[in-house]
């Protein structure tokens, strides 16, 4: 098989975006089976707004993804979802089943669903104070409003008193549990 040039990949992305769902998933299966390394990113770029969770082709292929394929797919698709339950379904389909395995994927994304799932995953590693501080500092360096507010919630939820910053998000102790367990409440509090 001959390797495609960059311009050919760009043309393929455009063609994939114009296909109906059945054609797209058939092409996804064919190209991915031919050469996952060459075509995965192109196929993901051509996906557009299609929901991979509704595709039997995607579900069956995801089981055979390499670690790198899983990571590329998660990074490319994570922002498609504005509900944590759908995002978590995608991540579980990609093999991120342990809460600790979700942290490296979720920490880099700015969306509220990612922040909500990250806060919940951190509860499972709350004994690792060093990890919690590294995550909180990373969020502060990232600097977007969601990250900064999440670092503030972490400071209160995990008693990270040594975390320095000027935090504008004010929560009462009773609200902290709701932040971890009630998506609607979390989403409202994270408005800025």
N, C-alpha and C positions, 0 to 999 in steps of 0.2 A: 504494500500500500504506500502510495506517495503522500508525503506530508503537504498539507494545504498551506498556502501563504496567508499572511495577515489579512490582505484584502479579500481573499476568498472566505475567510472566517467572518468578516464583516458582512459580506453578501449573504452568507448562510444565516447569520443572526437576523437580518432583515426578512429573509424568506421564512424562517421559523416563526417570526412574530406575526406573519400574515396567514399562517396555516390555521385551520380549525383544530379543535382539541384532539380529535382522533388522528389526524395527519401528524400533528406535532408529537404526540406520544409515540407513534410508530417511528418517526424520525429519531426521536430521543433514544429509543431502544436500539435502533439500527446503528446510529453513529456511536453511541456509548459502547455497544458491544464490539464495534470495530476497533476503537482506540480511545479508552477512557481518558488517558493522559492528554491526548490532542484535542478532544471534543467537549469535555465536561463543562468548562467555563463558557464556551460558545453556546452550548445547549442551555445552560442556566441563563445566560444573557438573552437568549431567544425565547425564554419562557414567558416573559412579560408578566401579566397579572394572573396567569394560570395557577391554580392551587394544586401543588404536587400531592397533597394529602388525598385528593379525590381521584388520583390516578393509580390504577393497579400496576401499570408498567413501572412507575416511579417506586411504588412500594416494594415490588419484587427486586428491582435493581438496587435499591438502597441497602438491602441486606448484603450485597456483595461489594459495596463501596470500600475502598481502602481507607485508612485513617486520613490520608491527605484529601481524598475525595469527600469524605464526611465533613471535614473542616471547611473545605472550599464551598461545599453546598450549604452548610449552615451559615457561613458568613454572607453568602450571596442572597439567601432566602429569608434570613431572620427578620428583615424589615418589612416583609410582605404581610405580617400578621399584627393586627392591632388588638388582639385578645390573647391573654397569656395561655389559655387552655389550648388554642390552636398552635401557638408557638411551641408549647411544651410537647404536643403531639408530634410535631415535626422533629424536634430534638430527640425525642424517644425513638422515633422511626430511624433516625440516623445513628442510633446506638448510644446516645448520651443519656444513660439511665440513672446514673448515680448523681446525687446532688453536687458532689465535689467536681464531677466532670463537666457540669454546666457552667461553673464559675469562669473559666478562661474564655468560653464562647460568649457569655452574656456581658462580661465586663466592658467589652469594647464597643457595645452598641448603645445608642442614645435614646432609644424608644422606651416609653413607660412600661410596655409589657416585659421587655428585657430587664428593666430595673426591678419590677415586681418579682419576677422569677429569681433574679439574683439575690434579692433580700431573703427570699424563702430558702434558697440553696445555702446561704450563709448560716442560717440557723443550724444546719446539720454539721457545720464545722466550727461552731461557736467556741469550742474548747481551744482552738488554735488561734490564740490572740495575735500572734505574729502575722498569720495570714489575714486576719480581719483588718489589722492596721495597714498591711500592704495594699489590700483592696481599697480601703478608705482613702489612703494617700493617692493611689492611682486615680480614683474618681475625682479627687480634688484637683489633681494635675490636669485631668481631662477638661475640667472647667466648664462644661455646659450646665445649664440649670438643673436638668434631671440628675446628673451625676453629683452636683453639689448638694442638692436636696437629699439624695440617697445617702451620701456621706453623713449628713446631719442626722438622718434617721438611724444609721448604723451607730453613730456616736451615742445616741440615747438608748437604743435597743440592746447594744452589747457593752454598754458602760465603757466606752473608749474615751475616757476623760483626758487622756494625753493627746488626743487628736485636736490640733489647733486649726482655727479658722473662725471667720465671722459668719455664723449661720443665721439665716433669716427665718427658716422654717421652725415654727414653735409648735410642739405637740405636748399634750398632757400624757401622763403615764398610761392611762386607760386607752389612749389612741394608738399606742405602739403595737399592741396585739392586732388591732384592726388593720393596721398598715400591712402586716404580714399575711393576713387571712381574708381580707375583703378587697377584691380588685377595684370595685367601684369607689370605695372610700380612699384607697391608695391613689387612684387616678385623680380624684378630686383634690386631694391634698397636694399632689405634685403639679398642679396648675401653677403657672407663673405669669 
